[in-house]
């Protein structure tokens, strides 16, 4: 099967769960014998236009402008217009202009289209903007797809609530449970005798890292927050933070299992998410989590952690205390939940089978 994967971002050009999902899916489908090309927007002028990597091809085009954090590339549009020799197009996230273009190509052409919903709302724009988008262009984009992938049943319902009529397949966002385990070395980057809280993610407003900083300052005098990731809010956060916060910046993905094992609790106060790989990776590593109470993530998070109302710092601090006290039991429960339901191999198999079915 010849697969054209269209994604705004891919790993290692960009870090993050969605970008890594695109890379790992392409790598593993190529290993299965499929011919995979990833069409994406160039994030750095030093990156090549075309690159062969881990069995698949990456094609990058320069962006011409940025709108609400969405980089628009005429090169991507031109490539899609001429891309008629693929069996299926698989676009990632309805939030990007490149996915809107794949929907237009499907409406005007014959190549089947799949769209993976990595999360209904953007973390770079107000909710009301995307409510309007989801009831208009976003719904139209979903409706052009032969199949829409959602991570959870809750997300399937949310997509349906916006009036989307396309076929929807629930395919959990699995992770590598052989790499992320409770057993193994801890990270040399983390050296603290008291409670260790982890924040893993981009430092952008939608992730609300400031809530993590403020909550840890109320949690315990001896607690320390390690922030793994980078982004535009870093300078602001460094100004807010005291000695109880340490910024590790970007940590290579191969080192993340040791990072998770070194933590007592993961905190993720986001106002919008799909099903975060960071939470699943932490659970697989035996580390419980405290996250925002989002309808699509709460049923999973509460198996190995606690959820909190968005923006309630006092409640976050209280939840961190309770989760830390129950970290062994919650860590074991989270690990069991991931190994039972969220294996990456099953994610690849189910996705590939669904693509085969629409080709």
C-alpha positions in Angstrom: 0.0 0.0 0.0 1.3 3.5 -0.9 0.5 5.8 2.0 0.8 9.6 1.8 0.9 10.8 5.4 0.1 14.6 5.7 1.2 16.2 9.0 2.1 19.7 10.0 4.9 18.4 12.2 6.9 15.3 12.5 9.6 14.0 14.9 12.5 14.7 15.2 12.0 18.0 13.4 9.5 18.9 16.2 9.1 17.2 19.6 5.8 16.3 21.1 3.3 13.4 21.2 1.6 14.1 17.9 4.8 14.5 16.0 6.2 11.3 17.4 3.0 9.5 16.6 3.4 10.5 12.9 7.1 9.3 12.9 6.5 6.0 14.7 3.5 5.1 12.6 5.4 5.8 9.4 8.4 3.9 10.5 6.5 0.8 11.6 4.2 0.7 8.5 7.3 0.9 6.4 8.7 -2.0 8.3 5.5 -3.9 7.5 6.3 -3.4 3.8 4.2 -0.4 3.0 5.5 2.6 0.9 5.1 5.6 3.2 5.7 9.3 2.3 5.3 12.0 5.0 4.4 15.5 3.6 5.1 18.2 6.1 6.0 21.8 6.7 9.7 22.7 7.0 10.5 23.8 10.6 14.1 24.7 10.0 15.9 26.1 6.8 18.7 23.6 7.4 16.4 20.6 6.9 16.5 18.9 3.5 13.5 19.1 1.1 13.5 15.3 0.7 14.9 12.9 3.2 14.9 9.1 3.5 14.6 8.2 7.1 14.0 4.8 8.9 12.3 3.2 5.9 10.1 6.1 4.8 10.4 9.4 2.9 9.9 12.8 4.3 9.0 15.7 1.9 9.2 19.2 3.4 8.0 22.6 2.1 8.6 26.1 3.4 5.8 27.9 5.1 4.6 31.2 3.5 2.7 32.6 6.4 1.4 31.8 9.9 -2.2 32.2 11.1 -3.2 31.3 14.7 -0.1 29.2 15.0 -0.9 27.4 11.7 1.8 27.5 9.1 0.5 27.7 5.6 2.6 26.3 2.8 1.8 26.7 -1.0 4.3 23.9 -1.6 2.2 21.4 0.4 -0.9 22.5 -1.7 1.0 22.0 -5.0 2.3 18.6 -3.9 -1.2 17.5 -2.9 -2.7 18.7 -6.2 -0.4 16.4 -8.1 -0.3 13.5 -5.7 -2.4 10.9 -7.6 -0.3 7.8 -7.3 -1.1 7.0 -3.6 -3.5 4.3 -2.5 -4.6 6.4 0.5 -3.9 9.8 2.2 -3.7 9.9 6.0 -3.9 13.4 7.5 -3.1 14.2 11.1 -5.2 16.7 13.0 -8.1 18.7 11.5 -6.6 21.8 13.1 -4.2 22.4 10.2 -4.5 24.0 6.8 -2.7 21.1 5.3 -5.5 18.8 6.5 -8.2 21.1 5.0 -6.3 20.7 1.7 -6.5 16.9 1.9 -10.2 17.2 2.4 -10.5 19.4 -0.7 -8.5 16.9 -2.7 -10.8 14.1 -1.5 -13.9 16.1 -2.4 -12.5 16.7 -5.9 -10.7 13.4 -6.5 -10.8 9.7 -5.9 -7.9 9.0 -3.4 -9.4 7.8 -0.1 -8.7 9.9 3.0 -8.3 9.1 6.7 -8.0 11.8 9.4 -6.6 11.2 12.9 -8.1 13.5 15.5 -5.3 14.2 17.9 -7.5 16.6 20.0 -10.5 18.7 19.0 -9.1 22.0 20.3 -5.9 23.9 19.6 -3.6 25.1 22.4 -2.7 28.2 20.5 -6.1 29.9 20.0 -9.2 30.7 22.1 -11.9 28.0 22.5 -14.6 30.1 20.9 -12.6 30.4 17.7 -12.4 26.6 17.4 -16.0 26.1 18.4 -16.9 28.2 15.3 -14.3 26.3 13.2 -15.6 22.9 14.3 -19.1 23.8 13.3 -18.1 25.0 9.9 -14.8 24.3 8.1 -13.7 21.7 10.7 -16.9 19.7 10.3 -16.7 19.9 6.5 -13.1 18.6 6.7 -14.0 15.6 8.8 -17.0 14.9 6.6 -14.7 14.4 3.5 -12.8 11.6 5.2 -13.6 8.0 4.5 -12.6 7.2 8.1 -11.8 9.4 11.1 -9.6 7.9 13.9 -10.4 8.9 17.5 -8.4 7.8 20.5 -11.4 7.2 22.8 -15.1 6.6 22.8 -15.6 9.9 24.5 -13.8 11.7 21.6 -15.9 9.8 19.1 -19.0 11.2 20.8 -17.6 14.7 20.9 -16.8 14.6 17.1 -20.4 13.3 16.5 -21.8 16.1 18.6 -20.4 18.6 16.0 -22.5 16.9 13.3 -19.7 14.9 11.7 -21.2 12.0 9.6 -18.0 10.2 8.4 -17.2 6.7 9.6 -15.3 6.9 13.0 -12.9 4.2 14.2 -11.7 4.3 17.9 -8.0 3.4 17.8 -6.3 4.0 21.2 -3.1 6.1 21.1 -0.8 3.3 22.2 2.8 3.6 23.5 5.8 1.3 23.5 5.3 -0.7 26.6 8.6 -2.5 26.2 10.5 0.8 26.3 8.4 2.5 29.0 8.5 0.2 32.0 8.9 0.7 35.8 12.1 -1.4 35.6 15.4 0.2 34.6 17.7 3.1 35.4 16.6 6.5 36.6 17.8 9.7 35.0 21.0 11.4 36.1 19.3 14.7 35.3 17.0 14.4 38.3 18.7 14.4 41.8 16.4 15.3 44.6 15.7 13.8 48.0 12.0 15.0 48.4 8.9 14.6 46.2 9.7 14.9 42.5 7.0 16.3 40.2 7.3 16.2 36.4 5.9 18.4 33.8 6.5 17.1 30.3 5.4 19.2 27.3 5.7 22.3 25.3 5.7 25.6 27.3 2.7 27.1 25.6 -0.4 28.7 27.1 -2.6 25.8 26.3 -0.5 23.5 28.5 -0.8 25.9 31.4 2.6 25.2 32.8 2.3 28.1 35.1 -0.3 26.2 37.1 2.2 23.4 37.6 4.7 25.9 39.0 2.2 27.5 41.4 0.8 24.2 42.5 4.2 22.7 43.4 5.0 25.8 45.4 2.0 24.9 47.6 2.5 21.2 47.6 5.4 20.7 49.9 8.4 22.7 51.0 10.6 19.8 50.0 9.0 19.1 46.6 10.7 19.9 43.3 9.2 20.4 39.9 11.3 19.3 36.9 10.0 20.9 33.6 10.9 18.8 30.6 10.3 20.7 27.3 10.7 24.2 25.8 8.6 26.9 24.3 7.7 30.5 24.2 6.6 30.7 27.9 10.0 29.6 29.2 11.3 33.1 30.1 8.1 34.1 31.8 8.1 30.8 33.8 11.7 31.2 34.8 10.8 34.7 36.2 7.9 33.2 38.2 9.7 30.1 39.5 11.7 29.7 42.7 14.3 27.2 43.7 11.7 24.4 43.7 11.6 24.4 39.9 14.3 23.2 37.5 14.1 23.5 33.7 15.6 20.6 31.8 14.7 21.9 28.4 14.4 19.4 25.5 15.4 15.8 26.6 16.0 13.3 23.8 13.2 10.8 23.5 15.5 7.8 24.2 16.1 9.3 27.7 12.4 9.8 28.6 11.8 6.3 30.2 14.5 7.1 32.8 12.9 10.6 33.3 9.5 9.1 34.1 11.0 6.5 36.4 12.7 9.3 38.4 9.4 11.1 39.1 6.8 10.6 41.8 4.0 12.3 40.0 3.4 13.7 36.5 1.4 16.9 36.3 -0.4 18.1 33.1 -2.7 21.1 33.7 -3.7 21.6 30.0 -6.9 23.3 28.9 -7.1 21.0 25.8 -5.6 17.6 24.9 -6.3 14.6 22.8 -5.1 11.6 24.8 -1.6 12.7 25.9 1.2 10.2 25.2 3.0 11.8 28.2 0.4 10.5 30.6 0.4 7.0 29.0 4.2 6.9 29.0 4.2 7.9 32.7 1.7 5.3 33.6 3.6 2.6 31.7 6.7 3.6 33.7 4.8 3.3 37.0 4.4 7.0 37.6 0.9 8.3 38.5 -0.5 11.6 37.1 -2.6 14.6 38.0 -4.2 16.3 35.0 -7.1 18.6 34.0 -10.5 17.1 34.2 -11.2 16.7 30.4 -14.1 14.5 29.3 -12.0 12.5 26.8 -9.0 11.9 29.2 -10.6 11.6 32.7 -11.7 8.0 32.3 -8.1 7.0 31.5 -6.3 9.3 34.0 -8.4 8.3 37.0 -7.2 4.7 36.6 -3.8 5.8 37.7 -4.1 9.3 39.0 -6.5 12.2 39.7 -8.2 15.0 37.7 -8.7 18.6 38.6 -10.8 21.5 37.3 -8.8 23.6 34.7 -7.0 26.5 36.4 -7.7 25.5 40.0 -4.2 25.7 41.4 -5.3 25.0 45.0 -7.0 21.8 43.9 -4.0 20.9 41.9 -1.8 21.2 45.0 -4.2 19.1 47.0 -4.4 16.4 44.3 -0.6 16.3 44.1 -0.4 15.6 47.8 -3.0 12.8 47.7 -1.4 11.3 44.6 2.0 11.4 46.1 0.7 9.6 49.2 -0.9 6.9 47.0 1.9 6.8 44.4 2.6 3.1 44.7 -1.0 1.9 44.4 -1.8 4.4 41.6 1.4 3.7 39.8 0.7 0.0 39.7 -2.9 0.6 38.5 -1.8 3.0 35.8 0.9 0.6 34.6 -1.7 -2.2 34.4 -4.2 0.0 32.5 -1.7 0.9 29.8 -0.3 -2.6 29.3 -3.9 -3.8 29.0 -5.3 -1.2 26.6 -2.6 1.0 25.0 0.0 -1.1 23.3 1.6 0.7 20.3 1.7 -2.5 18.2 -2.0 -2.7 18.3 -2.4 0.9 17.4 -0.3 0.4 14.2 -2.2 -2.8 13.3 -5.6 -1.3 13.8 -4.7 1.8 11.9 -3.2 -0.1 9.0 -6.2 -2.4 8.7 -8.5 0.5 8.5 -6.4 2.2 5.8 -6.4 -1.1 3.9 -10.2 -1.2 4.2 -10.8 2.2 2.5 -8.1 2.0 -0.3 
